[in-house]
Structures are given as C-alpha cells and as structure tokens.
Amino acid sequence: MFRKKALLSVEKACRRAEFLYLLLLGLYNYSPFVSRCLGTLIAGEGKWVRILRPQNMRGQSAIILASPLSHYERNKEMYCHPIVWFHEVIHETENVLTSVFNELGIPQYCVAEAVECKKIDSQKGSFLSQQSLERVQVPPISKEDRALLDSYAKRMNVPEDVFETD
C-alpha cells in the first residue's frame, strides 16, 4: 500500500527523532559503508540518500515516503496485485479488501471483520500514534521545497502528487 499526501505525516514522524535522523544523515554522507551497518537506510532509502543527498528532514522524509513506490514502479510486473493506495483503503475499504483478499485466497467472510479493524487506532500508544504526532510541528512547504520535491519525483520515477500535502 502506498500513500499520497503523506509527506507532512512522514516528516512529523521523522522530526520526533530529528536529532538522530540528522546525525545518521551526516554519518551516511560522510561514510556510507559505516552507516549501511546501522540499519534502516539499507531497507531501500540508502540508494536514494546516496543519489539525492537530502540536506534536511523534508528531503529525508520525501525519500522515506517515495522509496517503496519507486521500487514498486521499477518492479511492478513482479507483483500479483496493482497498487493499493492508502486513500482507497480509507474511502473504499470494502472494495479494496475484497480485491486483495481474492488475490491472496483469503475467504470473503473475512472482509467484514477486516473492515471493523479500521475503527481501531492500530498505532495507539506507539511512537507513530496520532496523539504522539499531533504536537510535532512541521514548517509549510516553500517554493524551494516544492522544486526539490518535484525534482525528487522525477529522479525517483514516482508521480509528483505523491508529495502533495493538501
């Protein structure tokens, strides 16, 4: 599943650990070998950090958001189901789950139970909960940010609207 209009949410989550992310970004730019050993950047973002060299949390957040979609776009023929977009799961839950469950061979009677799960905050009490993120402030998108995000979209071969924020 991929999500459009999520840049500010990803940035809020990153800003909760901004010191650590900026420290890791600095380390990564200084010594990719050492930082590769540290973990999360290896999962897919490392390639894009090396190529795009983000200088702030907005750039890093954009890479975290778009990297999985970039990998999907490059390898989509290897997937058994088309993209599942977050906004479709939220607004067309039953249709999306029916399609995915059919593809995976999950019985249709499970769809109703899965739809009910949407009523529960699965992140409650965690680092990523809405309660934890609501007090994290992010600056508005500037013209320079927009230009940077558009260039990231082109380089990463993802739709520009992945970085929309409203």
ABEGO torsion letter per residue (X at the ends): XBBBGAAAAAAAAAAAAAAAAAAAAAAAAABAAAAAAAGAAAAGAAAAAAAAGBABAAAAAAAAAAAAAAAAAAAAAABABBBBBAAAAAAAAAAAAAAAAAAAGBBAAAAAAAAAAAABBAABGBAABAAAAAABBBBBBBAAAAAAAAAAAAAAGBBAAAABAX
